[in-house]
Amino acid sequence: MKWFAWLAATLIAAFAQTAVAADKFVLKSADIAPGAKITDKHVYKGFGCEGGNVSPALEWSGAPAGTKSFAVTMYDPDAPTGSGWWHWVVFNIPVSTTKLEQGVGDAGGARLPSGAVQSRTDFGGPGYGGPCPPQGPSLKKPHRYIFTVFALKVDKLDLGADSSGALVGYMLNANALGKASFTGRYGR
């Protein structure tokens, strides 16, 4: 019985340490508060939307031990596609990077950290594509836009700029040591 109590205590302590360590990995933005409405500056320009299409500033801290690179995604699970909508996909971000400045998500990606790759979004090309949900009386509910930073166990993903969001997402989840997210909202 003592052995069982010792094992249970050890497992509980290990789980608690893992949970505490996972809670330390955080993603935040000076431009978008968690749960808040995304401003027009960060909304897509096109598809009937007239925003600035500027990627928000993002900053993260507390990455898990063993992290070798990062990736950042923006995903809308509420898009009426049956599979959501990839708005931004960036991977092979060097482990020394802990933030992306506002506006680095332009299609050319010249301001991204060296080696980082922006792949194809559901708008059809690379780069940040802000919120632009459909209009209509039945579509008034704001969509959720989930920003996620992935801490990866590999230096780089062997994928190119033509890779789909779904393929990159698969590889991110297969190589993630941890991830941190927040959600912004936008509706028309």
N, C-alpha and C positions, 0 to 999 in steps of 0.2 A: 504494500500500500504506500510506503514511503517513496518507493521508486516512482509510482504513478503520480504522486503529488509533486515530486521533483521535476518529472517530465512535463507535467501540465504547467508548472511555474516557469520552466525554461521556455516552453513554447509561447506562453503569454508574454513573457519579457521580450522574446525575439520579435513577436508580432508588434508589440508596442514600439520597439525601436524602429522597425520598418515603417510603421505608420507615421511616427514622428519624422523620420528622414524624408518620407514622401511628402509630408506637409510642408517641408522647407523649400521645395522647388516651386517657385511662384513666377507668374507672368503678369505684368501690369503695363498700363499705357497711360501716358500723361494726356492723351487725346480722347480716350474712351473709358468711361467708368464702367465697371462690371454692372450689367443689367440696364445700363442707360441707353438712351437713343443715340444713334450714330449721327453726327452732324453732317450737313450738306457738303462740307469740305472733303469728306471721305466717301461720299456717295458716287456711284458710277456716272459717267457722262456717256450716254448712249442708251439705246433700248427705251427711249422715252424719259430717261432720267437726266437731270441737268446739274449733277454734282461736280465737284472738283476732281474726283477720282485720285485723291492723294492718299497714299498708304499711311496709316497712323504710326506714331513712334511706339516701339515695343521695347520692353526691358525685362530681363529675367535674372533670377539669382537662385542659389541653392541647388544646383544641378547635382545629381547623384554621382558618387565616386565611380570612376571608370568611364565617364563620359568622354567621347572622342570627337564628336561633332554635334551640331544642332540642325533642326529643321523647323520651319514655321509654316503653318497653314491657316487659312481662313475658309470656313465651310458653312454653308446654309443648309441645315437638315430639313427646312420647311419648304424648300423650292418644290413646286408641283411637277416634278420630273419622275418621281418614283425612286430616285437615287440621290437626291440632294443636288447641291451646286458648289463646285470648287471655285472660290474667288481669288485665292492666292496660294501658291505652293512654292516654297523656297527650301532647298536642301543643300548639303555640303557646306554649311556655315561652320567656319573654324571654331574649335573649342574655346579659343581665346576671346571670342565675341560674346558679349552679354547684352547687346542691344542693337536695334535697328532704328536709325533716325527716321523721322517723318519724311515721306517722299522717296525713300529708296526703292520702292516697288514699281518705278516706271518700267515700261516694257524693255528698255535697253539694259537695265540692271547695272549701269556703270557705277553707281554709288553703293552697291552691295559689297560685302567683304570679299576679298580675293578668294576665288575658288567656289563661291556660292553659285548655285544654279537656280534660276526661276524656270519652272516648267509650265506647260500648257494648262490654262484654266478652262472652265466650261464656256468662257467667252470666245475661246478658239486660239488664244495666243498666250505667251508668257506675260508676267507682270501682274500687279495688283489690279483687281477689278472690284470696285466697291459695291455696296448693296444697291439693288434695283429690282425689288420684287414686283410681280405683276399687280396691276390695278384692277379694281372691280369691287362691287358691293360684297361679294362673298369672300374677298381676299383682303379685307381691311385689317385683319390681325397682323401685328408686326412680326416679321421673321426674326429668327435667332441667327446671329452670326458668331460662330465659335472660332476664336483665335486660340491656337495651340502652339506651344513650343515643345518639341520632342528632344530629349537628351538621348543620343544614339551611342551604341557600343562599337560603332565602326567609324573610321576616319572619313569615309565617303561612300555614297551609294553610287553604284555603277549604272546610272540612269542619265538620260540626256534631257535637253530642254523640250523635246517633243513628247516626253512621257506624260501620260494622263494623270490627273489627280488621283484616280482610283488606284493606279499602279503604284504611284509614289506612296499613297496612303498605306497600301499593303506592305511595302518595304519598310516604311516608318514603324508600323506596328510590329513587324517581325524583328526589328533591331532596336526597339526602344528600351532604355533603362528606366525611363520615367517620362512623364509629360505634365505640363501645367497649362491651364486654360482659363479664359474668361469669356463671357458672352456679352455682345452688344446687340441692340435691337433696332430695326428700322422697318417702317411700313409706309405705304402711300395711300 
